[in-house]
């Protein structure tokens, strides 16, 4: 178990990151819509159109790099933000749990469990925010990003433990 100062610092970092996520999740979609600004970047829209065509459906909505390059870029920016912020929250949770005395795989599983609760609660909350949707797929994206980083961190820990 870490010092009391470390324990408080890590849990405070968790709370601050969760508050930041809640702040963004509470904003109506119209306040976060990047498409008008992206559309003004003609060079970017042209560059996207030169990429191989990509079109797919995400939860019933079409994402198409040729017909709507601004929407295509926005889709990836938003999903990237999900992965980044939830991965960071998950890593902070893992550190806070380590400072609380949890070690090894238990802290990573504990962090994943807590992250699942936060992500599911966040998506549920978004159902009440104008223009936002709550999607199970977004919860899975949040967890996948954390899973990737947690796996890398876990392998790194094992590698250094076995080398010393």
CORTA-V234570 format. One record per residue. RES is the residue in three letters. SS is DSSP state (H for helix, E for strand, L for the rest). PSI is psi as a letter, one per 40 degrees, with the letter a starting at -180 (* if undefined). D_FIRST is the distance of its C-alpha to the first C-alpha in Angstrom with 2 decimals. Layout:
((RES:SS:PSI:D_FIRST) (RES:SS:PSI:D_FIRST))
//
This chain:
((UNK:L:h:0.00) (UNK:L:i:3.81) (UNK:L:i:6.76) (UNK:H:d:8.74) (UNK:H:d:11.22) (UNK:H:d:9.40) (UNK:H:d:8.44) (UNK:H:d:12.13) (UNK:H:d:13.52) (UNK:H:d:12.41) (UNK:H:d:13.58) (UNK:H:d:16.61) (UNK:H:d:17.41) (UNK:H:d:17.37) (UNK:H:d:19.71) (UNK:H:d:21.93) (UNK:H:d:22.39) (UNK:H:d:23.15) (UNK:H:d:25.60) (UNK:H:d:27.25) (UNK:H:d:27.77) (UNK:H:d:29.14) (UNK:H:d:31.44) (UNK:H:d:32.96) (UNK:H:d:33.22) (UNK:L:e:35.10) (UNK:L:h:37.78) (UNK:L:i:41.01) (UNK:H:d:41.87) (UNK:H:d:44.84) (UNK:H:e:42.59) (UNK:H:e:40.69) (UNK:L:h:43.70) (UNK:L:e:43.83) (UNK:H:d:47.11) (UNK:H:d:49.51) (UNK:H:d:47.79) (UNK:H:d:47.45) (UNK:H:d:51.11) (UNK:L:e:52.18) (UNK:L:g:50.79) (UNK:H:d:53.83) (UNK:H:d:52.69) (UNK:H:d:49.45) (UNK:H:d:51.36) (UNK:H:d:53.87) (UNK:H:d:51.17) (UNK:H:d:49.58) (UNK:H:d:53.07) (UNK:H:e:53.53) (UNK:L:i:50.52) (UNK:L:h:51.34) (UNK:L:h:51.94) (UNK:L:h:49.01) (UNK:E:h:49.48) (UNK:E:i:47.37) (UNK:E:h:46.68) (UNK:E:h:43.32) (UNK:L:f:43.21) (UNK:L:e:46.97) (UNK:E:h:47.28) (UNK:E:h:48.92) (UNK:E:h:47.17) (UNK:E:h:49.90) (UNK:L:d:49.76) (UNK:L:d:53.55) (UNK:L:d:54.48) (UNK:L:g:51.55) (UNK:H:d:49.80) (UNK:H:d:48.11) (UNK:H:d:46.71) (UNK:H:d:45.65) (UNK:H:d:43.70) (UNK:H:d:42.22) (UNK:H:d:41.06) (UNK:H:d:39.11) (UNK:H:d:37.72) (UNK:H:d:36.48) (UNK:H:d:34.96) (UNK:H:d:33.39) (UNK:H:d:31.88) (UNK:H:d:30.46) (UNK:H:d:28.86) (UNK:H:d:27.57) (UNK:H:d:26.11) (UNK:H:d:24.57) (UNK:H:d:23.16) (UNK:H:d:21.56) (UNK:H:d:20.26) (UNK:H:d:18.89) (UNK:H:d:17.10) (UNK:H:d:15.64) (UNK:H:d:14.59) (UNK:H:d:12.95) (UNK:H:d:10.96) (UNK:H:d:10.16) (UNK:H:d:9.14) (UNK:H:d:6.90) (UNK:H:d:5.30) (UNK:L:e:5.55) (UNK:L:e:4.11) (UNK:L:h:7.63) (UNK:L:i:8.94) (UNK:H:a:12.55) (UNK:H:d:15.37) (UNK:H:d:13.76) (UNK:H:d:12.07) (UNK:H:d:15.53) (UNK:H:d:17.43) (UNK:H:d:15.50) (UNK:H:d:16.18) (UNK:H:d:19.76) (UNK:H:d:20.27) (UNK:H:d:19.29) (UNK:H:d:21.38) (UNK:H:d:24.22) (UNK:H:d:24.27) (UNK:H:d:24.33) (UNK:H:d:26.96) (UNK:H:d:29.11) (UNK:H:d:29.02) (UNK:H:d:29.96) (UNK:H:d:32.84) (UNK:H:d:34.02) (UNK:H:d:34.05) (UNK:H:e:36.12) (UNK:L:d:38.87) (UNK:L:e:39.71) (UNK:L:h:39.78) (UNK:L:h:43.28) (UNK:L:e:43.88) (UNK:L:i:40.45) (UNK:L:i:39.77) (UNK:L:h:36.87) (UNK:L:h:36.67) (UNK:H:d:34.76) (UNK:H:d:35.36) (UNK:H:d:33.40) (UNK:H:d:30.37) (UNK:H:d:30.76) (UNK:H:d:31.12) (UNK:H:d:27.90) (UNK:H:d:26.05) (UNK:H:d:27.98) (UNK:H:d:26.97) (UNK:H:d:23.27) (UNK:H:d:23.90) (UNK:H:d:25.57) (UNK:H:d:22.91) (UNK:H:d:20.09) (UNK:H:d:22.32) (UNK:H:d:22.89) (UNK:H:d:19.25) (UNK:H:d:18.50) (UNK:H:d:21.59) (UNK:H:d:20.70) (UNK:H:d:17.32) (UNK:H:d:19.34) (UNK:H:d:22.11) (UNK:H:d:20.16) (UNK:H:d:18.34) (UNK:H:d:21.82) (UNK:H:d:23.53) (UNK:L:*:21.54))
//
